[in-house]
């Protein structure tokens, strides 16, 4: 199960696609400047995100960890130019339209 910080991390990376961030940058932007815990929290969050049972096609993008750049850097690399928010918004819109059609059929 994803924590609120895990979801915040997903949205942060989705808003900054194809950009690399090291642990310190992710902690600063997602956890906040006053965070006083371990930088391994980023690794644990990424692990939970990768293990979460999400119906997210790999063609929509994936979280990549780039080693060998001083520290591990992470980013969502998109194979196509569609944002995660646009993907989920389109999913909800399709569900909403189908629901309205079904309601319209019963109301008629």
C-alpha positions as CSV (number, residue, x, y, z in Angstrom):
1,X,0.0,0.0,0.0
2,X,1.3,3.4,-0.9
3,X,1.8,6.1,1.7
4,X,0.9,9.8,1.1
5,X,4.6,10.5,0.6
6,X,4.8,7.8,-2.0
7,X,2.0,9.4,-3.9
8,X,3.6,12.8,-3.5
9,X,6.9,11.4,-4.9
10,X,5.0,9.9,-7.9
11,X,3.4,13.2,-8.7
12,X,6.6,15.2,-8.2
13,X,8.5,12.9,-10.6
14,X,5.5,13.0,-13.1
15,X,5.6,16.7,-13.1
16,X,9.4,16.7,-13.8
17,X,9.6,13.9,-16.4
18,X,13.0,13.1,-18.0
19,X,14.8,15.0,-15.2
20,X,17.2,13.4,-12.8
21,X,17.0,14.0,-9.1
22,X,19.4,12.7,-6.4
23,X,18.1,11.6,-3.0
24,X,18.8,15.0,-1.3
25,X,16.8,16.8,-4.0
26,X,13.9,14.4,-3.7
27,X,13.9,14.7,0.1
28,X,14.0,18.5,-0.2
29,X,11.1,18.7,-2.7
30,X,8.8,15.9,-1.4
31,X,9.6,15.4,2.3
32,X,10.5,19.1,3.0
33,X,13.5,21.0,4.2
34,X,12.7,20.2,7.8
35,X,12.9,16.4,7.3
36,X,15.4,14.9,9.7
37,X,15.3,11.2,8.8
38,X,17.4,8.9,6.7
39,X,17.9,9.5,3.0
40,X,17.1,5.8,2.5
41,X,13.4,6.9,2.9
42,X,13.6,7.7,-0.9
43,X,14.8,4.2,-1.7
44,X,12.0,2.6,0.4
45,X,9.4,4.8,-1.3
46,X,10.6,3.9,-4.7
47,X,10.6,0.2,-3.7
48,X,6.9,0.5,-2.5
49,X,6.0,2.3,-5.7
50,X,7.6,-0.4,-7.9
51,X,5.9,-3.2,-6.0
52,X,2.5,-1.6,-5.8
53,X,-0.1,-3.5,-7.9
54,X,-1.0,-0.7,-10.3
55,X,-2.5,-1.1,-13.7
56,X,0.0,1.3,-15.3
57,X,1.2,0.2,-18.7
58,X,5.0,0.4,-19.0
59,X,4.5,2.4,-22.2
60,X,3.3,5.3,-20.1
61,X,6.6,5.7,-18.4
62,X,8.7,4.1,-15.7
63,X,10.8,5.2,-12.8
64,X,14.5,4.7,-13.7
65,X,17.3,4.7,-11.2
66,X,20.6,5.9,-12.8
67,X,23.6,4.7,-10.9
68,X,27.1,6.0,-11.3
69,X,26.2,9.7,-11.2
70,X,27.7,10.2,-7.8
71,X,24.5,9.2,-6.0
72,X,21.6,7.3,-7.4
73,X,19.3,9.6,-9.3
74,X,15.7,8.9,-10.1
75,X,13.3,10.1,-12.7
76,X,10.2,9.0,-14.6
77,X,11.2,8.4,-18.1
78,X,8.3,8.6,-20.5
79,X,8.4,6.6,-23.7
80,X,5.5,8.7,-25.0
81,X,4.7,12.3,-24.3
82,X,1.7,11.8,-22.0
83,X,1.7,12.7,-18.3
84,X,0.6,10.4,-15.6
85,X,-2.1,12.9,-14.6
86,X,-3.4,12.9,-18.2
87,X,-3.4,9.1,-18.2
88,X,-5.4,8.8,-15.0
89,X,-7.7,11.7,-16.0
90,X,-8.5,10.0,-19.2
91,X,-9.3,6.8,-17.3
92,X,-11.7,8.6,-15.0
93,X,-13.3,10.4,-17.9
94,X,-14.0,7.2,-19.7
95,X,-15.5,5.7,-16.6
96,X,-17.6,8.8,-16.0
97,X,-18.9,8.8,-19.6
98,X,-19.8,5.0,-19.5
99,X,-21.5,5.6,-16.1
100,X,-23.6,8.5,-17.5
101,X,-24.5,6.4,-20.6
102,X,-25.7,3.6,-18.3
103,X,-27.7,6.1,-16.1
104,X,-29.2,7.6,-19.3
105,X,-30.3,4.1,-20.5
106,X,-32.0,3.4,-17.2
107,X,-33.6,6.8,-17.0
108,X,-35.1,6.5,-20.5
